[in-house]
Every structure is written in C-alpha cells, then in structure tokens.
Amino acid sequence: MQSFPETPIVPVSIYELNLSGKLYGLLGGLAAEMSQLPTERTVDRWIATEILHQVCRCKDALIDALHCALRLSQLGDLDGRSQEWIAEILRYTEEDQSQLDHVEGTLLHQCHPPLP
C-alpha cells in the first residue's frame, strides 16, 4: 500500500474566511458590472450619461474588491484559497482598467449625446 505524506490541516481564522468569502463575492460583482459595459457593437444604443454611470459602478466595484484584497493580504500567512482570490483581483485589475479606459476614451465619443 502506497503511503502519502500527511498534509497538516492548518486552521483558518474566521476573520480570514469572512474576508476571503467577501472578496470572492466582490470579484463576482465586479465581473457582473464589467459585463454591462458597452462594446463597439452596442455603443450606439447608449447615451453618454449611461456610459459614465456604468463606468462609475465598475470603478466602485473594482475599488471595493481591491480594498478587501488589501485587508485580506494584511493578515499574513494566508490559506491557499485566499491567496488565489488576491492573485485573481490583481490579474484582472489591469484588464479591467484597460477596458474602462477604452470605454471612457473611445466608446464614450461614439454614443448618443446626453438628452436635454
């Protein structure tokens, strides 16, 4: 019979579990907000104020997720799952910011003007 080395079970604090779960939820919320941004195909159905409101919602979601990841990272000696959520928000931050810049810098100028 093959023997496997025992992996010690390291208890995870309730605070870390709560922050890790919160970050997981915030990542989902961020993805949902980002998916609502206009694209080249849909921008003609948007007005400028709608785009700006959606960009603000995305930025708020991004800031909330980064803030939570920062608080989680300050705990130190994190569980593997917590480390994965932090790595995920860091990985997506650059992509999301690039998409937001594109929407604000390019697509905003292609939409309908604000209603009077």
C-alpha positions in Angstrom: 0.0 0.0 0.0 1.3 3.4 -1.0 1.8 5.9 1.7 1.1 9.6 1.2 2.7 12.2 3.3 0.3 13.8 5.7 -0.6 17.4 5.0 -1.2 19.2 8.2 -4.6 20.9 8.5 -3.9 24.5 9.2 -6.9 26.2 10.8 -8.1 29.3 9.0 -9.3 32.2 11.2 -12.9 33.2 11.0 -11.8 36.7 10.0 -9.8 35.3 7.1 -12.7 33.1 6.0 -15.1 36.1 6.1 -12.7 38.4 4.2 -11.9 35.6 1.6 -15.6 34.9 1.1 -16.3 38.6 0.8 -13.5 39.0 -1.8 -14.9 36.1 -3.8 -18.3 37.8 -3.8 -16.8 41.2 -4.8 -15.0 39.5 -7.7 -18.3 38.2 -9.0 -19.9 41.6 -8.6 -17.0 43.2 -10.4 -17.3 40.7 -13.3 -21.1 41.4 -13.5 -20.6 45.2 -13.6 -17.8 44.9 -16.2 -20.0 42.7 -18.4 -22.6 45.5 -18.6 -20.2 48.0 -20.3 -20.9 49.0 -23.8 -18.9 47.4 -26.7 -18.2 48.6 -30.2 -21.4 46.7 -31.3 -23.7 48.1 -28.7 -22.4 51.6 -28.0 -24.9 53.2 -30.5 -27.7 52.2 -28.1 -26.2 54.1 -25.2 -26.2 57.8 -24.2 -23.2 59.4 -22.6 -24.6 59.7 -19.1 -25.5 55.9 -19.1 -21.9 55.1 -20.0 -20.5 57.3 -17.3 -22.8 55.8 -14.7 -21.8 52.3 -15.7 -18.1 53.2 -15.7 -18.6 54.6 -12.1 -20.3 51.4 -11.0 -17.4 49.4 -12.4 -14.8 51.6 -10.7 -16.6 51.4 -7.4 -16.7 47.6 -7.7 -13.0 47.5 -8.6 -12.1 49.7 -5.6 -14.2 47.6 -3.2 -12.5 44.4 -4.4 -9.0 45.9 -4.2 -9.7 47.3 -0.7 -10.9 43.9 0.5 -7.9 42.1 -1.0 -5.6 44.6 0.7 -7.2 44.0 4.1 -7.0 40.2 3.5 -3.4 40.4 2.5 -2.5 42.2 5.7 -3.5 39.2 7.7 -0.4 37.3 6.6 0.2 33.6 6.4 -3.0 33.1 4.3 -4.7 30.0 3.2 -4.2 28.9 -0.4 -7.7 29.9 -1.4 -7.3 33.4 0.0 -4.0 33.8 -1.9 -5.8 32.7 -5.1 -8.5 35.3 -4.7 -5.9 38.0 -4.2 -4.0 36.9 -7.2 -7.2 36.9 -9.2 -8.1 40.5 -8.4 -4.5 41.6 -9.2 -4.7 39.7 -12.5 -8.0 41.3 -13.5 -7.3 44.8 -12.3 -5.0 45.6 -15.3 -7.5 44.1 -17.8 -10.5 45.8 -16.2 -8.7 49.2 -16.1 -7.7 48.8 -19.7 -11.3 48.1 -20.7 -12.6 51.1 -18.6 -10.0 53.3 -20.3 -11.2 52.1 -23.7 -14.8 52.8 -22.8 -14.1 56.3 -21.5 -11.6 57.3 -24.1 -13.1 55.8 -27.3 -16.6 54.5 -26.9 -17.9 57.4 -25.0 -17.3 59.6 -28.1 -19.3 57.2 -30.3 -22.5 57.1 -28.3 -25.6 59.4 -28.4 -25.2 62.8 -26.7 -26.9 63.3 -23.4 -30.6 64.1 -23.6 -31.5 67.7 -22.9 
